[in-house]
Amino acid sequence: MNENLPVKKDNFLAEIEVMDLSNIKNDQFLVAVGTGDPNGVKFLCSTIHGPYDFTTMVQEVGDMWNTHQHHAKVIICESDPTKQVKMLDGNTIDYIECHATDIITEAMLAGAFDEKEFTCKAGLVLEEESSDPRHKKVADVAESDTLS
């Protein structure tokens, strides 16, 4: 993965971008129908499914878009309750929706293709204000550590 790649926010057109998804390929995911802002953290809780590995998540997101025209919300699973909730950003979801078949085919062929020239990398959305009191406690401890 090229660390110098940008996470594109403006002028993003999923159909022409070549996104490097390697930074999320080893994660576990939950997938639900997204509601509201694509870069927000809201989703329809009755639709959540998972955990999925990367390829199965891509298939679920692609199927959700192709079958129902619903944008997905993809949550990255984390077993540490003190860490912030991470979700894929709207542009990453758009890219996966647009290229799901290609991503799955490449995964099945296990990298048999030549190296691609990426134009951007996957973006994440972090919760601004967490309702989970464990997150605030960690933030308070971290803040007090810096004040000492």
C-alpha positions in Angstrom: 0.0 0.0 0.0 1.3 3.5 -0.8 0.9 5.6 2.3 1.2 8.8 0.2 -2.2 8.2 -1.5 -4.9 10.7 -0.7 -8.3 9.8 0.8 -10.3 11.7 -1.8 -13.1 13.8 -0.5 -13.8 16.2 -3.4 -14.3 15.5 -7.1 -14.7 11.8 -6.4 -16.1 9.7 -9.2 -16.2 6.0 -8.2 -16.4 4.8 -11.8 -13.0 6.2 -12.7 -11.0 5.9 -9.5 -8.7 3.0 -8.6 -8.9 2.8 -4.9 -6.3 0.9 -2.8 -8.4 -1.1 -0.3 -5.4 -3.1 1.2 -5.6 -1.2 4.5 -9.0 -2.8 5.2 -8.7 -6.3 3.7 -7.8 -8.0 7.0 -10.6 -6.5 9.0 -14.0 -8.0 10.0 -17.1 -6.0 9.1 -20.8 -5.5 9.9 -23.1 -4.3 7.0 -26.4 -2.4 7.4 -28.6 -0.1 5.3 -27.2 3.4 5.7 -29.5 6.3 6.6 -28.7 10.0 6.4 -25.3 11.5 5.5 -23.1 9.0 3.7 -20.2 10.1 5.9 -22.3 10.0 9.1 -22.6 7.1 11.5 -26.4 6.4 11.2 -27.8 3.1 9.9 -31.0 1.1 10.1 -30.3 -1.1 13.1 -32.8 -3.8 12.1 -30.7 -4.5 8.9 -27.3 -5.2 10.5 -25.6 -8.4 9.5 -22.2 -9.9 9.9 -19.4 -10.3 10.9 -18.0 -10.6 7.3 -14.6 -11.0 6.0 -13.5 -8.5 3.3 -14.7 -10.4 0.2 -18.1 -11.3 1.8 -18.6 -7.6 2.9 -17.9 -6.5 -0.7 -20.4 -9.0 -2.0 -23.1 -7.9 0.5 -22.5 -4.2 -0.2 -22.6 -4.8 -4.0 -25.8 -7.0 -3.7 -27.5 -4.4 -1.5 -26.9 -1.7 -4.1 -27.6 -3.8 -7.2 -30.8 -5.4 -5.8 -32.3 -2.6 -3.7 -30.5 0.6 -4.6 -29.7 1.1 -0.9 -26.4 2.5 0.2 -24.7 0.4 2.8 -23.1 1.4 6.0 -20.0 -0.7 6.8 -18.8 -0.9 10.4 -15.3 -2.2 11.0 -15.5 -4.6 14.0 -13.3 -3.9 16.9 -13.1 -6.0 20.1 -11.6 -3.2 22.2 -14.6 -1.3 23.7 -12.4 1.7 24.4 -11.6 2.4 20.8 -13.8 4.7 18.6 -16.3 3.1 16.2 -14.9 3.1 12.6 -17.0 3.0 9.5 -16.1 3.2 5.8 -16.7 6.6 4.4 -19.2 7.4 1.6 -16.7 7.5 -1.2 -15.3 4.1 -0.2 -18.8 2.7 -0.1 -19.6 4.2 -3.5 -16.4 2.7 -4.9 -17.2 -0.8 -3.5 -20.8 -0.6 -4.9 -19.5 0.4 -8.3 -16.6 -2.2 -8.5 -17.9 -5.1 -6.3 -17.8 -7.7 -9.1 -14.2 -6.7 -10.1 -13.0 -6.7 -6.5 -14.5 -10.1 -5.8 -13.0 -11.5 -9.1 -9.6 -10.2 -8.2 -9.8 -11.7 -4.8 -10.8 -15.1 -6.3 -7.8 -14.9 -8.6 -5.6 -14.0 -5.6 -3.7 -11.1 -7.2 -2.9 -12.7 -10.5 -3.1 -9.3 -12.1 -0.3 -6.9 -12.5 0.1 -4.2 -9.9 -2.4 -1.3 -10.3 -1.6 2.4 -10.2 -3.9 3.5 -7.5 -5.4 7.0 -7.4 -6.7 7.1 -3.8 -7.1 4.9 -0.7 -10.1 3.8 1.5 -11.4 6.4 3.9 -12.9 6.0 7.3 -15.5 7.8 9.4 -15.0 8.2 13.1 -17.7 9.0 15.6 -17.3 12.7 16.5 -19.1 12.4 19.9 -19.6 8.9 21.2 -22.6 8.0 23.3 -20.5 5.2 24.7 -19.2 6.3 28.2 -16.1 4.1 27.8 -14.9 6.3 24.9 -15.2 9.5 27.0 -13.4 7.9 29.9 -10.4 7.1 27.6 -10.5 10.6 26.1 -10.5 12.1 29.6 -7.6 9.9 30.7 -5.6 10.8 27.6 -6.3 14.5 28.1 -5.2 14.3 31.7 -2.0 12.5 30.7 -1.1 15.3 28.4 -1.7 17.9 31.1 0.7 16.3 33.5 
